[in-house]
Amino acid sequence: MTQQLDSLKQLSMVVADTGDLDAIRRYQPHDATTNPSLILKAFDLEGYQALIDETLAAVKSEVSDADARVEDAVDRLCVAIGTEITKIIPGRVSTEVAAKLSFDEEASFEKAHHLIKLYEKQGVSKDRVLIKLASTWEGIRAAERLEKEGIKCNLTLLFSDAQARACFEAGVYLISPFVGRVTDWYKKSTGTESYAPDEDPGVKFVRGVCDYASQYGYKTVVMGASFRNTDQILALAGCNRLTISPALLEELSSAEGEVTRKITDEGSGTERLDPIGEAQFRWEHNEDAMATEKLAEGIRTFAADQKKLEGLLAKRLG
């Protein structure tokens, strides 16, 4: 009998949502995504300790200013982990621009270039990397500039139709609309304990994003993210890509059965709308209470985890 994970891989490209090298080896995804929270978890893994020591030793020898050392250490560690991941997967690894830069287009643009240069020093081409940015207006504008230079981007923390539309129009390579966090908000807001897969608000949101891309003929890759259970994943079978945590990858690999396609790309190519402007983007996003709250919360959470990581690295740096 076919494993669900193997069957799913026939319909959607599976991406590992982790920095754990052992998990990536076990489930053999095509791509892998990281973020400050996942890097923070990886910090304590035994297999990374030598890499961390090596990275910090290089920082100590090359950077004299204490504050600059910590920021540089974070960037180098994220790239070092990403580099190890590229040795295992055939595709790309996503590496995130610091959440504190989410509302600064120029700083995000410059940080992205810095991360790419660090990767190139490790012998990793920009073709193996996705620069991950928050789907703020500023993040999308930075991504638009980077894409024109051949640096591919992954726009994350995406919760609204306005965000998706702006990303499509900017020519972004990949977007990561969130499923689980959308559902979390609606459960809390409505008091609903659970949803059937086809009625799940997070699933419906991502299906809508996929339908929009198909209707208007956008080539941006849609990657469903932030899953809470395998029902949500299976309900999005056929989505371009799905980034999945090790725990849910294990469930899928342990379950038997053929997976049915739920999303198809009809490619109707309807005439596109005029590009969304900043004022319209901010208004439409603001009108969605869930999206407004979850974007702000996501940025705060990633920023807090980055700060924790900085604290741990500062201690190791002495």
Secondary structure, 3 states (H helix, E strand, C coil): CCEHHHHHHCCCEEEEECCCHHHHHHHCCCEEECCHHHHHHHCCCHHHHHHHHHHHHHHHHHCCCHHHHHHHHHHHHHHHHHHHHHCCCCCCEEEECCHHHCCCHHHHHHHHHHHHHHHHHCCCCHHHEEEEEECCHHHHHHHHHHHHCCCCEEEEEECCHHHHHHHHHHCCCEEEEECHHHHHHHHHHHCCCCCCHHHCHHHHHHHHHHHHHHHHCCCCEEEEECCCCHHHHHCCCCCCEEEECHHHHHHHHHCECCCCCCCCCCCCCCCCCCCCCHHHHHHHHHCCHHHHHHHHHHHHHHHHHHHHHHHHHHHHHC
